[in-house]
C-alpha cells in the first residue's frame, strides 16, 4: 500500500505545479487549489482508515531496504496529523477564495500554499531524520514565501525576524543530525530506537538530545525561544497566518513528541524534566503576553505559545494518560486555532480594523459570526463541553495522578487567563457598539465573499462541537495512538519488515 | 585530522555567534552562513575521516573489498549545501528588500510590526552600522 503513504505528499506537490502554471488564468488557480485540498483530504482519510485497520504501515522509497533507504511510515499519530493538516488546508483554501487578492495570486500564493502542505505532510510521514530535515526545509521555504508575499512593510519587518530565527533552528537541527550519525551510524528513526541505547557514552547522547530539543523548541515556539512568533504571525493576510497558526508550530511539537518517545528515552528523568519546566513557563508567558496585547491577531498569536505549553506538558509528564492528552490536545488545538484566526479576518473585514479599541458592534451586525467565534474561543479556554475542556481535563488529570500539583495549578491558571483574553475580545469586538457613527460602522460583506469566508469557519466550529459532545471515539483513538508512541515495537517492526 | 577540523568548527561557530550578536541584519545573515558551514563540517567530521580511499566497488563484486570512505555524510552535506544556498539567496534578497522599504538594517529600529507602546523612540544608528559593514 505504498501509494497511500506517498499520495499525501505527491498530491500537494503536483497541485502546486498545476496552480502555478495557471496562475494568470483568472480564477482557475484558486479553484484548482480547492480541488487539490479535497483530494488531499480524501487520501488522508483513506490513510487513517488503513492505519487504523492494519496497524503501522511503512514503505521503502526506491526499494532500498531499511535502514539504508528512506522510509515513509505512518502510525496512528502521523496519520491523524496528516488528516488534520488536510482538514485545515481545505478550510483555508476555501477561505482564500475571498481573502487573497489578485496581486498575491499572481505572485504564486496558491502554489506556495500547496508546497507548504506537502512539506507539513512529508514531515509527519517520514521515518528518517535527515529526510525530516529536508521536509522541514520545504515547509520553511514555502512559509517564508507566504509570509512576505506582497511585500508590505510590516510583512518584511516580521519576515526578517521569522526567517533569521527559523534558519538558526534548522542549522542546529542539522548539526544535531550530524552528531547523532557520528555516534550511532544510522539516521533511520526506527533503527535509532535501538542504536541509541547501544552507544557507550550516554552523556553524548543526552547532549545531542538537548540540541534536538532546542532546534525543535524554536520551531514549536516554546519558552524562551518563541520571540519570532509574535513578531510575524499578525503581519501576513489571514489566509496565511491561519494555516501558520494551525500547522507550523505543531510540526515542531510533532517532531518533539516523535523524537522524545522513539529515540531519546534513555534518560527521561533529565530530558523530560527540562521539558516540564519549559512547558510551565511557556504556558504562563504566552498567556500573560496575550493579556498585554490590544489587537485581535496579536492576542491570538500569544495564545498559540501558551497552548504549545500544554502539548509539551503532555510529552514531559510521559505517562500514558499524559500522552493521550497531548495527542488529543494537538488535534483539538489545530482546528480551534486556525478557526480563530479565520474569524479575526472576517472581523477585520467588517469593522475595518484589528485593534480592539477601534472595532465593535459585530454581535448586532452578525449574531452568526459571534456564535462562530464563541465556540472556538471558549473551547480554547477549556469550557465544558467544548473540545478544549476534554483536552485540558486529560492533562490536568495526568499531572494530578503523578502528584505534580504545581504544574496542574499552572495549567488551570493559564486556562483562567485564557478566558480573560477571550472575554476581552468578545467584549471589545462583538459586544460593545462600534466607536464610529453609533454602531453603524460595521460593513456588511457581499454574499459570495461572506459564504466563502464563513463556510470554513462553520465547518471547523462544527468539528470542535463534535469533538466536544462525542469525545469518546476521539479518546479511544488518542489512547491507541499514545499506546503506539509509548511502545514503539510495532513501529520498529513495520519499518524493518517494509518493502 | 579530526582535532584540526573540530577546532575549525569551534572557531567558525565562535565567529558566527559574534557576527549574529550584531544589530545589523546583514551581519547576522553572514554569521548564519558561517554557522551553516560549520554544521556541514560537523557532519563531515562526525562521519569519520578516511584519506584517499574512494568508495568504489570493482566490477562483479557486491561490496568494496576493503575499508573505504563513508559516502553518506558527504551526500548529506551536499544536500545541506544546496538547501542552505537556496535559503541564503532568499534571506539576502529579503534583507535587501527590507532595507529598501524600511530604510534601515538595524534590527532594533525595525518596530513596524511590533510598535513600542511606551512612547520611546529607538535611536536609529543604522548609518554607523552600515559604515562598519562596508
Boltz contact constraints between the chains, C-beta under 6 A:
constraints:
  - contact:
      token1: [A, 130]
      token2: [B, 76]
      max_distance: 6.0
  - contact:
      token1: [A, 137]
      token2: [B, 83]
      max_distance: 6.0
  - contact:
      token1: [A, 144]
      token2: [B, 90]
      max_distance: 6.0
  - contact:
      token1: [A, 153]
      token2: [B, 101]
      max_distance: 6.0
  - contact:
      token1: [A, 153]
      token2: [B, 112]
      max_distance: 6.0
  - contact:
      token1: [A, 154]
      token2: [B, 112]
      max_distance: 6.0
  - contact:
      token1: [A, 154]
      token2: [B, 113]
      max_distance: 6.0
  - contact:
      token1: [A, 156]
      token2: [B, 98]
      max_distance: 6.0
  - contact:
      token1: [A, 156]
      token2: [B, 101]
      max_distance: 6.0
  - contact:
      token1: [A, 157]
      token2: [B, 110]
      max_distance: 6.0
  - contact:
      token1: [A, 157]
      token2: [B, 112]
      max_distance: 6.0
  - contact:
      token1: [A, 157]
      token2: [B, 113]
      max_distance: 6.0
  - contact:
      token1: [A, 158]
      token2: [B, 113]
      max_distance: 6.0
  - contact:
      token1: [A, 160]
      token2: [B, 25]
      max_distance: 6.0
  - contact:
      token1: [A, 160]
      token2: [B, 98]
      max_distance: 6.0
  - contact:
      token1: [A, 163]
      token2: [B, 91]
      max_distance: 6.0
  - contact:
      token1: [A, 164]
      token2: [B, 28]
      max_distance: 6.0
  - contact:
      token1: [A, 167]
      token2: [B, 32]
      max_distance: 6.0
  - contact:
      token1: [A, 171]
      token2: [B, 35]
      max_distance: 6.0
  - contact:
      token1: [A, 171]
      token2: [B, 36]
      max_distance: 6.0
  - contact:
      token1: [A, 171]
      token2: [B, 39]
      max_distance: 6.0
  - contact:
      token1: [A, 174]
      token2: [B, 39]
      max_distance: 6.0
  - contact:
      token1: [A, 174]
      token2: [B, 80]
      max_distance: 6.0
  - contact:
      token1: [A, 175]
      token2: [B, 39]
      max_distance: 6.0
  - contact:
      token1: [A, 175]
      token2: [B, 42]
      max_distance: 6.0
  - contact:
      token1: [A, 178]
      token2: [B, 42]
      max_distance: 6.0
  - contact:
      token1: [A, 178]
      token2: [B, 43]
      max_distance: 6.0
  - contact:
      token1: [A, 178]
      token2: [B, 46]
      max_distance: 6.0
  - contact:
      token1: [A, 179]
      token2: [B, 46]
      max_distance: 6.0
  - contact:
      token1: [A, 181]
      token2: [B, 46]
      max_distance: 6.0
  - contact:
      token1: [A, 182]
      token2: [B, 46]
      max_distance: 6.0
  - contact:
      token1: [A, 231]
      token2: [B, 113]
      max_distance: 6.0
  - contact:
      token1: [A, 231]
      token2: [B, 114]
      max_distance: 6.0
  - contact:
      token1: [A, 235]
      token2: [B, 113]
      max_distance: 6.0
